[in-house]
Amino acid sequence: MRATDVTPTTPRKDDPVEFVRNLLVFLHLLGMAALVAAFLLQRRTAPGGPLNKAWLHGSLLQLLTGIALVGVAEAAHREVNHVKIGVKLVVLLVIAGFAAAMSSKKTIPAWLTPTMAALVVVNTGVAVFWH
């Protein structure tokens, strides 16, 4: 196979851009894991207790790596579903907004934790099932 036989949408294993993309996907998944862990940790907190900082850290990691993934895809001339990315961004900004607004509060409303967990599930579903 010659280098000219590879189209811009076909990733090569030795391509440094593909390594960066895989690294960003890895970090993005760790951000999602942090949000799931934040939910599990929050469940151990007394009802109405303070919001766990993992919500904020996980959502910020998701935000930064998600934006970077879109940038890498655009730079590599790959197709990007901007509507899907927009929906995921809005859901994530709601999670991050709740986390930022409530992180300094000593108590949180009872509905907040299940709502944020549901938004994480929605965002994961959009990522997996929306093609």
PESUL-V680262 format. One record per run of one state. SS is the DSSP state (A for helix, B for strand, O for the rest). FROM is the first residue (numbers start at 1). TO is the last residue. If there is no record, write none. Layout:
SS,FROM,TO + SS,FROM,TO
This chain:
O,1,2 + A,3,5 + O,6,15 + A,16,44 + O,45,53 + A,54,75 + O,76,81 + A,82,102 + O,103,109 + A,110,129 + O,130,131
